[in-house]
Each structure stands twice: as C-alpha cells, then as structure tokens.
Amino acid sequence: MIRLLAVDIDGTITGFDRRLNLEAVKALRLAEEKGTPVSLASGNTLPFVEAAATLIGTTGPLIAEDGGIVYDPVTKETRVLGNREDIERALQILRARLREIRETRSSPFRLTGATLERTVPLEKVEQVLRDAGLPLVAVDSGFAIHLRNPEVNKGRALRVAAEIRGILLSETAAIADGPNDVELLRFAGESFAVGNAPEDVKRVAKHVLDEENGAGVVKAVRLILGLE
C-alpha cells in the first residue's frame, strides 16, 4: 500500500514552459482525497515549493533544493541535510575561471546548494570542480545547473520524509522526469518516469510511462490508486 507519493514539479507536473498541467493537479488532489499524502519534491527553494503545495493542495512533507531541505507542514519539522561551505568556494572558483557563469535569481537564497543559468556546458562546470578538488555534484536538470553536496539528493530526503511520517520507504511512490530525480526514483518503493524523461532516468524507474509531463502524472496516480 502506498502511503506517501513524492512528485517532482518542473517537467513532471509542468511542461518545459513551467506551466502547471491542470489535469495533473486534479490527479494529485484526488490522491489526497483518497488518503495518500503528496510530497512535492523539487530542486527549487523551500518558499517556492511551499507556495506550490498550498496552491495545489498537497499535505505531504516538502522536499526542496534537490533534497537539501525537508519540511513537514503537518508537524512543522524542518531538516536541513546539507550546507553551503563548499558551494560558496565552488562559486568563487567558477566565477574566476568561467566568466560566463551566472547564478539563477533563487541561488543566493538557497541554504544547501546553488543553481546556475545554463550559459555553459555542464562538462565545463564539472571539470572546474574536479580541478579544484571540490567533492560536489553538478546536475543539469534541463532548467538550470544544480550544485550540491554529494550526500544531498531527493532519495535521501524521501527517506527522511518517510521517517517523519512514520512509514517505510517501501510504502512510498515517486513520479519524476529529470537527472536530479534519479535517487528519488531509486529509493521509492514504486517509481514512475514520465515519457519525457531521458533514457538514463527511465532506466532507474520501475515503471516507464508513455505519457509525458502531466499526462504521465495522471496515469501514474490512477495506477497507484488502483483505478486502472
């Protein structure tokens, strides 16, 4: 039985234009009505994720900053799973070596990571980090380049969210699409990759959907609820 459903936002319940798929919103509200709390799991900041959860109507623990922060709106518990010490060093070095590097508008407000505009290839960022001996992970989500500590990921955050709610990982499900969702899909008891996910993301999911973005979310939710 699935007792917690974690869902990515960008590219999953939205298209690449970042507009919410309203049918996906209806599906998530249906899951909530049927007694399955939905956790939004995003690479974005906690205020963004909290606002999205309020508007969509979800009640599960919120996963923000690629798993760097978990906040439960029911218990009011917040757990910060990373820090910015190495991130700040990396930003200084990247600015010095890659003049075209630009942080996104949300990056300075992050507690555990940073995000860069996609003005340089991911490979260049990774090379600078290797040359500097910084043990950080850089991931291109398709919307930004995310920098995080290696211990920070959505899968670990899902484990924490499940612990807060007193449930097992085997009782969780996840729906996602991006490279920064790999651990989320791998850790969840049931996992669904929507049709627009890259092949390396699809390989770690237990179920791969033909439907893309929000249509894939609708399909996955119906399968989870036993409606199909």
Secondary structure, DSSP 8 states (H G I E B T S, - for coil): ---EEEEE-TTTTB-TT--B-HHHHHHHHHHHHTT--EEEE-SS-HHHHHHHHHHHT--S-EEEGGGTEEE-TTT--EEE---SHHHHHHHHHHHHH-TT--B-TTGGG-SSEEEE-SSS-HHHHHHHHHHTT---EEEE-SS-EEEE-TT--HHHHHHHHHHHHT--GGGEEEEE-SGGGHHHHHHSSEEEE-TTS-HHHHTT-SEE-SS-HHHHHHHHHHHHTT--
